Amino acid sequence: MDTPTTPVTSADLARDLRAVVNDAEALLKQAADSASGQYDAARASLESSLRAARLRLDDAQDAALDRARSAGRAADHYVHDHPWQAVGFGAAVGLAIGLLIGRR
């Protein structure tokens, strides 16, 4: 799959999903008047919107996975380069969680 030239934002996804919903509504309205020739056009528009939204969602998922993998690699390198700081940080987080749970 080609990597998008610009990052996919939540606004882009929301716009695409709104277009899908609008096209679906138009398709339902046209289905009531199935004798009209506009039904096929509405169905084609809905299919096009669904394909575009699916591609955008796939791109967003790929980008999120790439960022998560990159963050994991960075954390792995940091832990290997600074093991004692990582142990200290883990202990501090564990202590904080333990204190929060103990207060209940």
N, C-alpha and C positions, 0 to 999 in steps of 0.2 A: 504494500500500500504506500502511496506517495505521502511524504510528510508535508503537512500544510506549511505555507510560507509564513503565515501569521498564526499566533497561538489562538486556539478556540477559547472564547470567553463564555461565561455563563449567560451574558447578554445575547451572544450569538445563538446559543442553544435555545434560550427562551424565545427568541424571535423565530427560529426554525420551528419550534414546537407550536407556537401560536399560528404559524402559517399552516401547519398540518391540521390543527383543530379547525381553522377557518375553512380549509378545503374540505374537511370531513363534513362540516355543517352544510356547505354548499352541495356536497354530494347527496346528503340525506334529503335536502330540499328538492333536488332534481329527481331523486328516486321516486318521490311522491308523484311527480309529473313524468313518469318514465316514457311517455310518448314523445317527449321533446328530445331534440338532438343534442341538447346541452348536457345530458347525462354522461355521455362518453367523454366530453371535454372536461367535466367536473371530475370524473374518475381518473382520467389521465393526469390532471393537475394534482389530485390527491396522491397518486402513485409517485409522481415526481417529488412532491414535498416529503413524502415518507422516505424515499431514497436519499434525498439531501440531508434530512434529519438523522438518518441512520449513519451516513458517512461522517457527519459532524460528531455524533456521539462516539463512533469508533475512533476518530482522530483524538477526541478528548480523552478517551480511555487509554489510548496508546501514550499520549503525552503524560498522563498521570502516572502510568506504570513506569515510564522512563524517569520521571522525577523521583519516584519512590526508590527505584533501583539505584539512581545516582546518590540519593541521600543515604541509602544503606551502605554503598561502597565508601562514601565519605566517613560514615560512622565507623566502619570496619578499619579504615586506615587510621583514624584518630585513636581508636582503642589500641591498635598495634603500636602506634608511635608514643602513646601516653597511657600505659596500662594502669599506673597507680592513680592518676586523675580519674580514669574511668571507674575504677573500683570505688574510689571515694564518692564520686557522683552517684553511683548505684546505691551505696550505703546510705547516703543522705536522702535519696528519694525513698528508699525502703523505710528509713526512720520516719520520714514525714508521713508516709502512708500509714505506718503502724500507729503513729500518734493520732491521726485522723480517725482511724477505725477504733482505736481504744477509747476515744471520747464518747462514742455512741454507747 
